[in-house]
């Protein structure tokens, strides 16, 4: 019997939680200005899964703990945040039917390392053209999305 990859994640306070299963479609450090502004960071670790791979696991009704919102310019992307701590925990893109989560929310081991990191670690830097700082690692740097834009 094969074991399917499974990762659990949660907001800062733990009121909102989820699981994702299987391999991600994309795992990258995103440097787009939208992610910078939403997170307050220079870049974020975003992981995209097919929507059926994503499940809310906090108490039902799930919407009681969640706010949803759409930002200007991306009406096809609904973001979800915890009503208690305000942390954005996921987004659903209706154009691709992907759900995106941020890697920093995933469960960690006793040493603070993301569990099963090798199965979901980032493979690239996306939207690197709008970066705030240079990152000196060996991952590919892409102007837009990995594999569908110019590699820098």
Residue pairs with C-beta under 8 A, 6 or more apart in sequence:
4 21
4 22
5 21
5 22
5 23
5 116
5 119
5 120
6 19
6 20
6 21
7 19
7 20
7 21
7 106
7 107
7 115
7 116
7 120
8 17
8 18
8 19
8 57
8 106
8 107
9 17
9 18
9 19
9 20
9 89
9 101
9 105
9 106
9 107
10 16
10 17
10 18
10 58
10 89
10 105
10 107
11 17
11 81
11 82
11 84
11 85
11 87
11 89
11 105
12 82
12 85
12 87
13 82
13 84
13 85
13 87
15 58
15 65
15 82
15 83
15 84
15 85
16 56
16 58
16 65
16 66
16 80
16 81
16 82
16 84
16 87
16 89
17 56
17 57
17 58
18 54
18 55
18 56
18 57
18 58
18 89
18 90
18 101
19 54
19 55
19 57
20 47
20 49
20 53
20 54
20 55
20 99
20 101
21 49
21 53
21 55
22 49
22 50
22 53
23 119
23 120
24 47
24 48
24 49
24 120
25 48
25 49
25 50
25 98
26 46
26 47
26 48
26 123
26 145
26 146
27 45
27 46
27 47
27 48
27 103
27 120
27 121
27 122
27 123
28 45
28 46
28 122
28 123
28 124
28 125
28 126
28 146
29 43
29 44
29 45
29 46
29 122
29 124
29 125
29 126
29 135
29 139
30 43
30 44
30 45
30 46
30 125
30 126
30 127
31 42
31 43
31 125
31 126
31 127
31 128
31 129
31 130
31 131
31 132
32 126
32 127
32 130
33 127
33 130
34 71
34 73
34 74
35 41
35 43
35 44
35 46
35 127
36 42
36 43
36 130
36 132
38 44
38 71
38 79
38 88
39 88
39 102
42 131
42 132
42 133
43 125
43 131
43 132
43 135
44 102
44 103
44 104
45 102
45 103
45 104
45 122
46 100
46 101
46 102
46 103
46 126
47 100
47 101
47 102
47 103
47 120
48 93
48 96
48 98
48 99
48 100
49 98
49 99
49 100
49 101
50 97
50 98
50 99
51 92
51 97
51 98
51 99
53 99
54 90
54 99
54 101
56 62
56 66
58 65
59 65
64 83
65 82
65 83
65 84
66 80
66 81
66 82
66 83
67 80
67 81
67 82
67 83
68 78
68 79
68 80
68 81
69 78
69 79
69 81
70 77
70 78
70 79
71 77
71 79
76 93
76 94
76 95
77 91
77 92
77 93
77 94
78 91
78 92
78 94
79 88
79 90
79 91
80 88
80 89
80 90
80 91
80 92
81 87
81 88
81 89
82 89
87 105
88 102
89 101
89 102
89 105
90 99
90 100
90 101
91 99
91 100
92 98
92 99
93 99
93 100
103 114
103 120
103 122
106 114
106 115
106 120
107 114
107 115
108 114
108 115
109 115
114 120
122 139
123 139
123 140
123 146
124 139
124 140
124 141
124 142
124 146
125 131
125 135
125 139
125 140
125 141
125 142
126 142
126 144
126 145
126 146
126 149
127 142
127 143
127 144
127 145
128 141
128 142
128 143
128 152
129 143
129 144
129 152
135 141
140 146
140 151
141 151
141 152
142 149
142 150
142 151
142 152
143 149
143 150
143 151
143 152
144 150
